[in-house]
């Protein structure tokens, strides 16, 4: 054994152990492993850094921006309704992940997960479940769907190239479907039943808010362009918003309380809500629902002005807690002249231990009251040390929604999907054009575009590509493969197929999928020639199994993408992924000899 091989095997063992310990961020662990391999001379620095300029990295970064544009314009709501219906508590998981697997058969699964990631996080809020219950199934469904057609994932093209190079004829568009479709169907059923029970339930902000309720009172007026006009309270979905309820409705000066679920929403209705802050942030993003302008102005006849909307003027929602020394104590919200004084407007009010069901403008502020305010980006910085407030903190994902640009975001999204499907080799260029158009058309401000790119995820993927390269160049992967194959040959062709499947499945958890496919394709061809077997079924086995990387976060790029947003740990992938791996391996070993002659 060479020095490089020994070092690589030791680093690999240490990498897996460190990831399982979960004491250090996964991207830091991966970067450290890569650094050790470079310092020991296993891999050259230039090769180690190639992962950071890999086309897949740029593609994922660009798709983060396109996805953020869908969020910022409210177009994500439309996509969610079209693709996933109107999910509510009790919606089967299969209903959510089935469309993902179907789409993954016709487009690369990495950009697909990048598109669906914010949609599934949004759906998790609606279902009142932690994102950790949905994001691993999202990744796995995309991976499974990609094994059904030639264009489902780039890994399939590696095997297609190996077949053509060996003059065995390339893969047909649907040739992999003999294995891919039945495995995908069984895999999705597993995820929707037993697998769902194995998923962790990570406590997120929504769960915390519901177990530590801080109820705000907020008034939203229905404008002409509101999508809810003419719908009942029940059918509008307002009753399904987690932790938020409509306690009264004001129409032409008359107050309806309680509000019937069958009451139809009309233009200029004022809906009075009580609920938790995270859902209030979601409610004010609904097109045509806008906060009330609270002011003390009167009309020319001396009568108070009719209620009017106060469209979002800032880029941030902030929570501020009133201090005992605040000059606003004892004033009503209308009397504070908050907009002139602080360049921000009050959206909602919370008072601990008391349910506020009066009009917001008439609430007399007290020490300790918490206000939800619409403010510019620098509000928290300017007023954090003010004696007027005890605490000032901004809320994430609270920027105003540009609904009028939703059609632009959807057009860009559709163009990227079609372009990446039709021009597979130019997928990175298509994604970058989509990201540029998202910013240039105003669907997403440049600053928000920068924030939308998940840097830890990109670092993790880039470093993983470097480690995979080291496993390949050091001969570690080939050493492992050669020893296992030598044991199987005396037991016949089915045993060889089983070892090919098992070895490919194990290596794909450690190598990049494409590197694993390329290595195992070479070994499969050599084995077939030595034993007088038909290489095609062995290469089919390599094609599908090199995508079954479910047991580790580094097994597939999409697993890495959901790691942070889902709050997952290394053990979560093992718990759900190992049984799914075994199911997929066994089905592959059973199906292939039934379709192809070994």
URQUIWO-V210074 format. One record per backbone hydrogen bond with DSSP energy under -0.5 kcal/mol. CO is the residue of the C=O (numbers start at 1). NH is the residue of the N-H. E is the energy in kcal/mol with one decimal. If there is no record, write none. Layout:
co=CO nh=NH e=E
co=CO nh=NH e=E
//
This chain:
co=2 nh=6 e=-2.2
co=3 nh=7 e=-2.6
co=4 nh=8 e=-2.4
co=5 nh=9 e=-2.3
co=6 nh=10 e=-2.2
co=7 nh=11 e=-2.9
co=8 nh=12 e=-2.6
co=9 nh=13 e=-2.1
co=10 nh=14 e=-2.5
co=11 nh=15 e=-2.8
co=12 nh=16 e=-2.3
co=13 nh=17 e=-2.2
co=14 nh=18 e=-2.7
co=15 nh=19 e=-2.3
co=16 nh=20 e=-1.9
co=17 nh=21 e=-1.6
co=18 nh=22 e=-1.5
co=18 nh=23 e=-0.5
co=19 nh=570 e=-0.5
co=25 nh=29 e=-2.2
co=26 nh=30 e=-2.4
co=27 nh=31 e=-2.1
co=28 nh=32 e=-2.4
co=29 nh=33 e=-2.3
co=30 nh=34 e=-2.2
co=31 nh=35 e=-2.2
co=32 nh=36 e=-2.3
co=33 nh=37 e=-2.0
co=34 nh=38 e=-2.0
co=35 nh=39 e=-2.7
co=36 nh=40 e=-2.0
co=37 nh=42 e=-2.0
co=37 nh=43 e=-1.1
co=38 nh=41 e=-1.4
co=44 nh=48 e=-2.4
co=45 nh=49 e=-2.0
co=46 nh=50 e=-0.6
co=47 nh=50 e=-0.6
co=48 nh=51 e=-0.5
co=49 nh=52 e=-1.2
co=49 nh=53 e=-0.6
co=50 nh=53 e=-1.1
co=51 nh=54 e=-0.8
co=54 nh=57 e=-0.7
co=54 nh=58 e=-1.4
co=55 nh=59 e=-2.3
co=56 nh=60 e=-2.6
co=57 nh=61 e=-2.5
co=58 nh=62 e=-2.4
co=59 nh=63 e=-2.3
co=60 nh=64 e=-1.9
co=61 nh=65 e=-1.2
co=62 nh=66 e=-2.0
co=63 nh=67 e=-2.7
co=64 nh=68 e=-2.1
co=65 nh=69 e=-2.0
co=66 nh=70 e=-1.6
co=67 nh=71 e=-1.6
co=68 nh=72 e=-2.9
co=69 nh=73 e=-1.4
co=70 nh=74 e=-0.5
co=70 nh=75 e=-0.8
co=70 nh=76 e=-1.8
co=71 nh=74 e=-1.1
co=72 nh=402 e=-2.4
co=74 nh=77 e=-1.2
co=74 nh=78 e=-0.8
co=75 nh=79 e=-2.2
co=76 nh=80 e=-2.4
co=77 nh=81 e=-2.1
co=78 nh=82 e=-2.5
co=79 nh=83 e=-2.8
co=80 nh=84 e=-2.3
co=81 nh=85 e=-1.2
co=85 nh=87 e=-0.6
co=88 nh=91 e=-2.7
co=92 nh=95 e=-0.9
co=92 nh=96 e=-0.7
co=93 nh=96 e=-1.1
co=93 nh=97 e=-2.2
co=94 nh=98 e=-2.0
co=96 nh=100 e=-0.5
co=97 nh=101 e=-2.2
co=98 nh=102 e=-2.2
co=99 nh=103 e=-2.4
co=100 nh=104 e=-2.2
co=101 nh=105 e=-0.9
co=102 nh=105 e=-0.6
co=103 nh=106 e=-1.9
co=103 nh=107 e=-0.8
co=108 nh=112 e=-1.4
co=109 nh=113 e=-2.2
co=110 nh=114 e=-1.9
co=111 nh=115 e=-2.1
co=112 nh=116 e=-2.5
co=113 nh=117 e=-2.1
co=114 nh=118 e=-0.6
co=115 nh=119 e=-0.6
co=116 nh=120 e=-2.9
co=117 nh=121 e=-2.0
co=118 nh=122 e=-2.1
co=119 nh=123 e=-2.5
co=120 nh=124 e=-2.3
co=121 nh=125 e=-1.4
co=122 nh=126 e=-1.7
co=123 nh=127 e=-2.6
co=124 nh=128 e=-0.6
co=124 nh=129 e=-2.4
co=125 nh=128 e=-0.7
co=130 nh=133 e=-2.2
co=131 nh=134 e=-1.8
co=131 nh=135 e=-2.3
co=134 nh=138 e=-1.7
co=135 nh=139 e=-2.2
co=136 nh=140 e=-2.8
co=137 nh=141 e=-2.6
co=138 nh=142 e=-1.9
co=139 nh=143 e=-2.1
co=140 nh=144 e=-2.7
co=141 nh=145 e=-2.4
co=142 nh=146 e=-1.4
co=144 nh=147 e=-1.6
co=145 nh=148 e=-1.5
co=149 nh=152 e=-1.1
co=150 nh=153 e=-0.5
co=152 nh=109 e=-0.7
co=153 nh=156 e=-1.0
co=153 nh=157 e=-0.6
co=154 nh=157 e=-0.7
co=154 nh=158 e=-1.0
co=155 nh=158 e=-0.6
co=155 nh=159 e=-1.3
co=156 nh=160 e=-2.2
co=157 nh=161 e=-2.4
co=158 nh=162 e=-1.8
co=159 nh=163 e=-2.5
co=160 nh=164 e=-2.1
co=161 nh=165 e=-2.4
co=162 nh=166 e=-1.7
co=163 nh=168 e=-2.9
co=164 nh=167 e=-1.5
co=172 nh=175 e=-0.9
co=172 nh=176 e=-0.5
co=173 nh=150 e=-1.9
co=174 nh=177 e=-0.9
co=175 nh=178 e=-1.0
co=176 nh=179 e=-1.3
co=176 nh=180 e=-3.6
co=177 nh=181 e=-1.8
co=177 nh=182 e=-0.6
co=179 nh=183 e=-2.0
co=180 nh=184 e=-2.6
co=181 nh=185 e=-2.6
co=182 nh=186 e=-2.2
co=183 nh=187 e=-2.7
co=184 nh=188 e=-2.7
co=185 nh=189 e=-2.0
co=186 nh=190 e=-2.3
co=187 nh=191 e=-2.3
co=188 nh=192 e=-2.2
co=189 nh=193 e=-0.8
co=190 nh=193 e=-0.8
co=190 nh=195 e=-3.2
co=190 nh=196 e=-0.5
co=193 nh=197 e=-0.9
co=194 nh=197 e=-0.6
co=194 nh=198 e=-0.9
co=195 nh=198 e=-0.7
co=195 nh=199 e=-0.7
co=196 nh=199 e=-0.6
co=204 nh=208 e=-2.5
co=205 nh=209 e=-2.7
co=206 nh=210 e=-2.2
co=207 nh=211 e=-1.9
co=208 nh=212 e=-1.7
co=216 nh=275 e=-1.9
co=217 nh=349 e=-1.8
co=218 nh=273 e=-3.0
co=219 nh=292 e=-1.3
co=220 nh=271 e=-3.1
co=221 nh=223 e=-0.6
co=221 nh=290 e=-2.0
co=222 nh=268 e=-3.2
co=223 nh=226 e=-1.6
co=226 nh=229 e=-1.1
co=228 nh=231 e=-2.2
co=231 nh=265 e=-2.9
co=232 nh=236 e=-2.0
co=233 nh=238 e=-0.8
co=233 nh=239 e=-0.8
co=234 nh=237 e=-1.1
co=237 nh=240 e=-1.3
co=238 nh=241 e=-0.7
co=241 nh=244 e=-1.4
co=243 nh=276 e=-2.0
co=245 nh=247 e=-0.7
co=245 nh=274 e=-2.0
co=248 nh=272 e=-2.6
co=249 nh=251 e=-0.5
co=249 nh=256 e=-3.6
co=250 nh=270 e=-2.6
co=251 nh=254 e=-2.1
co=254 nh=251 e=-3.2
co=254 nh=256 e=-0.5
co=255 nh=257 e=-0.6
co=256 nh=249 e=-2.0
co=258 nh=260 e=-0.5
co=260 nh=263 e=-1.7
co=261 nh=234 e=-2.7
co=263 nh=233 e=-1.6
co=265 nh=230 e=-3.1
co=266 nh=269 e=-1.8
co=269 nh=222 e=-2.7
co=269 nh=271 e=-0.6
co=270 nh=250 e=-2.7
co=270 nh=272 e=-0.5
co=271 nh=220 e=-2.6
co=271 nh=273 e=-0.6
co=272 nh=247 e=-2.1
co=272 nh=248 e=-1.2
co=273 nh=218 e=-2.0
co=274 nh=245 e=-2.0
co=275 nh=216 e=-3.4
co=276 nh=280 e=-1.8
co=277 nh=281 e=-2.3
co=278 nh=282 e=-1.2
co=279 nh=283 e=-2.7
co=280 nh=284 e=-2.3
co=282 nh=285 e=-1.2
co=283 nh=286 e=-1.6
co=286 nh=289 e=-2.0
co=287 nh=227 e=-1.0
co=288 nh=223 e=-2.9
co=288 nh=290 e=-0.6
co=290 nh=221 e=-3.3
co=291 nh=310 e=-2.8
co=292 nh=294 e=-0.6
co=293 nh=295 e=-0.7
co=297 nh=305 e=-1.1
co=299 nh=302 e=-1.8
co=303 nh=299 e=-3.9
co=308 nh=293 e=-3.0
co=316 nh=375 e=-3.1
co=317 nh=395 e=-2.7
co=318 nh=320 e=-0.5
co=318 nh=373 e=-2.9
co=319 nh=393 e=-2.2
co=320 nh=371 e=-3.2
co=321 nh=390 e=-2.9
co=321 nh=391 e=-0.7
co=322 nh=368 e=-2.2
co=323 nh=326 e=-1.8
co=326 nh=329 e=-1.3
co=328 nh=331 e=-2.2
co=331 nh=365 e=-2.9
co=332 nh=336 e=-1.2
co=334 nh=337 e=-0.7
co=337 nh=341 e=-2.1
co=338 nh=342 e=-2.8
co=338 nh=344 e=-0.6
co=339 nh=343 e=-1.7
co=345 nh=374 e=-2.9
co=347 nh=219 e=-0.6
co=348 nh=372 e=-2.7
co=349 nh=217 e=-2.5
co=350 nh=370 e=-2.6
co=351 nh=354 e=-1.8
co=354 nh=356 e=-0.7
co=355 nh=357 e=-0.8
co=359 nh=362 e=-1.3
co=359 nh=363 e=-0.5
co=360 nh=333 e=-0.5
co=360 nh=363 e=-1.6
co=361 nh=334 e=-1.9
co=363 nh=333 e=-1.5
co=363 nh=365 e=-0.6
co=365 nh=330 e=-2.4
co=366 nh=369 e=-1.9
co=369 nh=322 e=-2.9
co=369 nh=371 e=-0.5
co=370 nh=350 e=-2.7
co=371 nh=320 e=-2.5
co=371 nh=373 e=-0.6
co=372 nh=347 e=-3.5
co=372 nh=348 e=-1.6
co=373 nh=318 e=-2.6
co=373 nh=375 e=-0.6
co=374 nh=345 e=-1.9
co=375 nh=315 e=-0.8
co=375 nh=316 e=-1.8
co=376 nh=379 e=-1.8
co=378 nh=382 e=-2.4
co=379 nh=383 e=-2.2
co=380 nh=384 e=-1.1
co=383 nh=386 e=-1.3
co=386 nh=389 e=-0.9
co=388 nh=323 e=-1.9
co=391 nh=321 e=-2.0
co=393 nh=319 e=-2.9
co=395 nh=398 e=-0.6
co=401 nh=403 e=-1.4
co=402 nh=405 e=-1.8
co=403 nh=406 e=-2.1
co=405 nh=409 e=-2.1
co=406 nh=410 e=-2.5
co=407 nh=411 e=-2.1
co=408 nh=412 e=-2.6
co=409 nh=413 e=-2.5
co=410 nh=414 e=-2.9
co=411 nh=415 e=-2.5
co=412 nh=416 e=-2.5
co=413 nh=417 e=-2.5
co=414 nh=418 e=-2.7
co=415 nh=419 e=-2.7
co=416 nh=420 e=-2.8
co=417 nh=421 e=-1.6
co=418 nh=422 e=-2.8
co=419 nh=423 e=-2.6
co=423 nh=426 e=-1.4
co=424 nh=427 e=-1.5
co=426 nh=430 e=-2.4
co=427 nh=431 e=-2.4
co=428 nh=432 e=-2.5
co=429 nh=433 e=-2.4
co=430 nh=434 e=-2.2
co=431 nh=435 e=-2.4
co=432 nh=436 e=-2.5
co=433 nh=437 e=-2.5
co=434 nh=438 e=-2.0
co=435 nh=439 e=-1.5
co=436 nh=440 e=-2.9
co=437 nh=441 e=-2.3
co=438 nh=443 e=-1.1
co=438 nh=444 e=-1.3
co=439 nh=442 e=-1.4
co=445 nh=449 e=-2.1
co=446 nh=450 e=-1.9
co=447 nh=451 e=-1.8
co=448 nh=452 e=-1.8
co=449 nh=453 e=-0.7
co=450 nh=453 e=-0.8
co=452 nh=454 e=-0.6
co=453 nh=455 e=-1.3
co=454 nh=458 e=-1.7
co=455 nh=459 e=-2.7
co=456 nh=460 e=-2.2
co=457 nh=461 e=-2.3
co=458 nh=462 e=-2.5
co=459 nh=463 e=-2.5
co=460 nh=464 e=-2.1
co=461 nh=465 e=-1.9
co=462 nh=466 e=-1.4
co=463 nh=467 e=-2.2
co=464 nh=468 e=-2.4
co=465 nh=469 e=-1.8
co=466 nh=470 e=-1.7
co=467 nh=471 e=-2.1
co=468 nh=472 e=-1.6
co=469 nh=473 e=-3.0
co=470 nh=474 e=-2.4
co=471 nh=476 e=-0.6
co=471 nh=477 e=-2.0
co=472 nh=475 e=-0.9
co=475 nh=479 e=-2.4
co=476 nh=480 e=-2.1
co=477 nh=481 e=-2.3
co=478 nh=482 e=-2.8
co=479 nh=483 e=-1.7
co=480 nh=484 e=-1.7
co=481 nh=485 e=-2.4
co=482 nh=486 e=-1.6
co=483 nh=487 e=-0.9
co=484 nh=487 e=-0.6
co=484 nh=488 e=-0.9
co=485 nh=489 e=-1.5
co=488 nh=491 e=-2.1
co=489 nh=492 e=-1.3
co=492 nh=496 e=-1.8
co=493 nh=497 e=-2.7
co=494 nh=498 e=-2.5
co=495 nh=499 e=-2.4
co=496 nh=500 e=-2.6
co=497 nh=501 e=-2.6
co=498 nh=502 e=-2.9
co=499 nh=503 e=-3.3
co=500 nh=504 e=-2.5
co=501 nh=505 e=-2.6
co=502 nh=506 e=-2.3
co=503 nh=507 e=-2.8
co=504 nh=508 e=-2.3
co=505 nh=509 e=-0.6
co=506 nh=509 e=-0.7
co=507 nh=510 e=-1.5
co=507 nh=511 e=-3.7
co=512 nh=516 e=-2.7
co=513 nh=517 e=-2.6
co=514 nh=518 e=-2.4
co=515 nh=519 e=-2.5
co=516 nh=520 e=-2.9
co=517 nh=521 e=-2.0
co=518 nh=522 e=-1.5
co=519 nh=523 e=-1.9
co=520 nh=524 e=-2.8
co=521 nh=525 e=-2.3
co=522 nh=526 e=-2.0
co=523 nh=527 e=-2.6
co=524 nh=528 e=-2.6
co=525 nh=529 e=-2.1
co=526 nh=530 e=-2.2
co=527 nh=531 e=-2.3
co=528 nh=532 e=-1.0
co=528 nh=533 e=-2.3
co=533 nh=535 e=-0.6
co=534 nh=538 e=-0.7
co=535 nh=539 e=-2.4
co=536 nh=540 e=-2.5
co=537 nh=541 e=-2.2
co=538 nh=542 e=-1.9
co=539 nh=543 e=-2.4
co=540 nh=544 e=-2.1
co=541 nh=545 e=-2.3
co=542 nh=546 e=-2.1
co=544 nh=547 e=-1.3
co=545 nh=548 e=-1.2
co=547 nh=549 e=-2.2
co=548 nh=550 e=-0.9
co=552 nh=555 e=-1.4
co=556 nh=559 e=-0.9
co=556 nh=560 e=-1.3
co=557 nh=561 e=-1.7
co=558 nh=562 e=-1.3
co=559 nh=563 e=-0.6
co=560 nh=563 e=-0.6
co=560 nh=564 e=-0.6
co=561 nh=565 e=-0.5
co=562 nh=566 e=-1.9
co=563 nh=568 e=-2.1
co=564 nh=567 e=-1.4
co=569 nh=572 e=-1.1
co=569 nh=573 e=-0.9
co=570 nh=573 e=-0.7
co=570 nh=574 e=-1.3
co=571 nh=575 e=-2.5
co=572 nh=576 e=-1.7
co=573 nh=577 e=-3.0
co=574 nh=578 e=-1.8
co=576 nh=580 e=-1.3
co=577 nh=581 e=-3.2
co=578 nh=582 e=-2.5
co=579 nh=583 e=-2.3
co=580 nh=584 e=-2.5
co=581 nh=585 e=-2.9
co=582 nh=586 e=-2.6
co=583 nh=587 e=-2.3
co=584 nh=588 e=-2.1
co=585 nh=589 e=-2.4
co=586 nh=590 e=-2.0
co=587 nh=591 e=-2.8
co=588 nh=592 e=-2.1
co=589 nh=593 e=-0.7
co=590 nh=594 e=-0.5
co=591 nh=594 e=-1.1
co=591 nh=595 e=-1.1
co=592 nh=595 e=-0.9
co=592 nh=596 e=-3.0
co=596 nh=598 e=-0.5
co=598 nh=534 e=-1.0
//
